[in-house]
Amino acid sequence: MRWLARLLAVLLLAYGTAAAQNPELRTAHHLDSIRKNPSLLLAFLEDMPKGADLHNHMAGAIYA
């Protein structure tokens, strides 16, 4: 029974460290992995948010 508790503890620690990786770091690793593949890189960059997806002002948003 102790081995089960130890296994559970190890799995929880491993999951915690993997889940702690922030989104920016995951995105950077993904970009590095596809950097030399033009078709994957194009798809990645086309899916990135642009313009008003990133930032807008409420006072001018009604005119857009």
Backbone bond lengths (Angstrom), bond angles and torsions (degrees), N, CA, C in turn:
res aa  C-N    CA-C-N  psi(-1)  N-CA   C-N-CA  omega(-1)  CA-C   N-CA-C  phi
1 M - - - 1.446 - - 1.529 111.59 -
2 R 1.328 116.01 -32.19 1.474 118.61 178.52 1.520 111.84 -64.85
3 W 1.327 115.79 -35.44 1.459 118.48 -179.08 1.523 110.42 -64.29
4 L 1.326 116.35 -32.84 1.458 119.98 177.78 1.531 110.99 -67.41
5 A 1.321 116.12 -41.16 1.463 120.25 177.79 1.527 110.58 -65.18
6 R 1.316 116.89 -40.25 1.473 120.41 178.38 1.527 111.00 -66.19
7 L 1.330 115.20 -42.54 1.458 119.27 178.56 1.523 110.70 -61.94
8 L 1.311 116.78 -43.96 1.455 121.02 178.05 1.528 111.24 -61.38
9 A 1.328 117.10 -41.87 1.464 120.86 178.99 1.528 110.96 -63.13
10 V 1.319 116.83 -43.43 1.470 120.61 179.64 1.525 110.46 -64.55
11 L 1.324 116.59 -43.54 1.464 119.58 179.59 1.521 111.99 -64.37
12 L 1.323 116.79 -40.15 1.465 119.64 178.31 1.521 111.52 -65.89
13 L 1.321 117.12 -39.27 1.467 119.88 177.29 1.525 110.97 -65.76
14 A 1.316 116.54 -41.98 1.463 119.98 179.57 1.520 110.55 -64.69
15 Y 1.320 117.13 -41.68 1.462 120.58 178.97 1.526 110.57 -66.12
16 G 1.317 116.93 -39.50 1.462 120.79 -179.31 1.512 112.51 -63.25
17 T 1.324 117.36 -40.38 1.463 119.34 179.87 1.520 110.94 -72.44
18 A 1.326 118.32 -34.85 1.465 120.37 178.28 1.524 110.39 -70.62
19 A 1.311 117.42 -38.25 1.460 120.70 -179.53 1.519 111.88 -74.15
20 A 1.331 117.33 -20.85 1.457 120.83 -178.02 1.524 112.43 -76.03
21 Q 1.322 118.14 -13.20 1.459 120.96 -179.97 1.531 108.19 -65.69
22 N 1.313 116.61 124.11 1.464 119.80 -174.13 1.536 111.97 -75.28
23 P 1.320 117.31 159.85 1.467 120.96 -177.15 1.528 113.68 -59.69
24 E 1.322 117.48 -35.68 1.466 119.87 179.81 1.520 110.80 -63.69
25 L 1.328 116.61 -40.79 1.461 120.63 -179.88 1.528 110.73 -68.41
26 R 1.328 117.21 -41.04 1.469 120.30 177.02 1.527 110.68 -62.06
27 T 1.338 116.72 -41.52 1.460 120.54 179.57 1.519 110.81 -65.93
28 A 1.316 117.11 -40.86 1.468 120.96 178.58 1.523 111.11 -63.17
29 H 1.326 117.38 -41.66 1.468 120.35 178.11 1.528 110.77 -65.09
30 H 1.320 116.61 -40.36 1.468 119.82 178.81 1.527 110.37 -65.10
31 L 1.324 117.09 -43.22 1.463 120.59 178.54 1.524 110.63 -61.08
32 D 1.318 117.49 -42.76 1.468 120.29 177.99 1.528 111.65 -61.96
33 S 1.336 116.79 -35.08 1.465 119.41 -177.37 1.531 112.54 -74.29
34 I 1.335 118.45 -24.43 1.471 120.56 -177.78 1.522 112.98 -108.33
35 R 1.308 117.47 3.13 1.464 121.76 -173.75 1.530 113.21 -55.82
36 K 1.317 119.39 -33.68 1.467 121.41 -175.91 1.526 113.13 -95.43
37 N 1.331 117.40 6.53 1.459 121.29 178.56 1.533 107.89 -113.27
38 P 1.339 117.94 100.87 1.468 120.77 -173.25 1.527 114.63 -57.08
39 S 1.322 118.39 -39.28 1.469 119.03 -177.41 1.527 111.35 -69.91
40 L 1.332 118.17 -40.51 1.466 120.53 176.82 1.523 111.07 -68.79
41 L 1.323 116.50 -37.53 1.457 120.54 179.04 1.530 110.87 -65.01
42 L 1.324 117.31 -41.77 1.464 121.02 177.89 1.531 110.84 -62.75
43 A 1.317 117.12 -44.67 1.468 120.52 178.78 1.528 110.76 -62.85
44 F 1.318 116.81 -39.98 1.465 121.51 178.99 1.525 110.66 -62.86
45 L 1.328 116.86 -46.94 1.459 120.69 -177.60 1.524 112.03 -70.68
46 E 1.320 117.83 -32.96 1.464 119.80 177.43 1.526 111.69 -68.59
47 D 1.324 117.37 -28.91 1.470 121.10 179.42 1.523 113.12 -82.23
48 M 1.322 117.63 -9.68 1.463 119.93 -179.41 1.531 109.86 -70.64
49 P 1.341 117.64 145.26 1.466 119.81 177.70 1.528 110.83 -66.89
50 K 1.324 115.06 146.87 1.468 120.20 -178.28 1.523 110.08 -138.43
51 G 1.307 116.39 157.57 1.458 122.46 172.70 1.510 114.44 54.40
52 A 1.329 115.40 -122.59 1.462 120.86 -175.85 1.522 112.43 -68.78
53 D 1.337 118.11 -13.14 1.463 119.59 173.47 1.524 110.15 -64.98
54 L 1.330 116.09 -27.71 1.457 120.86 -177.33 1.522 113.24 -94.80
55 H 1.356 116.61 -36.83 1.460 119.07 -171.35 1.522 110.12 -160.63
56 N 1.318 116.93 134.69 1.464 120.18 170.57 1.521 109.25 -153.52
57 H 1.320 115.73 165.57 1.460 122.28 178.48 1.518 108.07 -112.22
58 M 1.306 116.90 133.25 1.460 120.71 -176.53 1.532 112.19 -61.08
59 A 1.324 117.89 -35.02 1.463 120.23 -178.16 1.524 111.31 -64.42
60 G 1.314 118.08 -35.15 1.455 120.70 -179.36 1.506 113.53 -98.87
61 A 1.314 118.27 -7.05 1.461 121.21 -175.48 1.519 112.27 -67.51
62 I 1.324 118.04 -28.46 1.463 119.38 -177.63 1.519 112.04 -71.55
63 Y 1.336 118.50 -19.41 1.455 121.95 -179.21 1.520 112.45 -90.26
64 A 1.302 117.42 -10.94 1.467 120.51 -176.05 1.505 112.39 -81.15
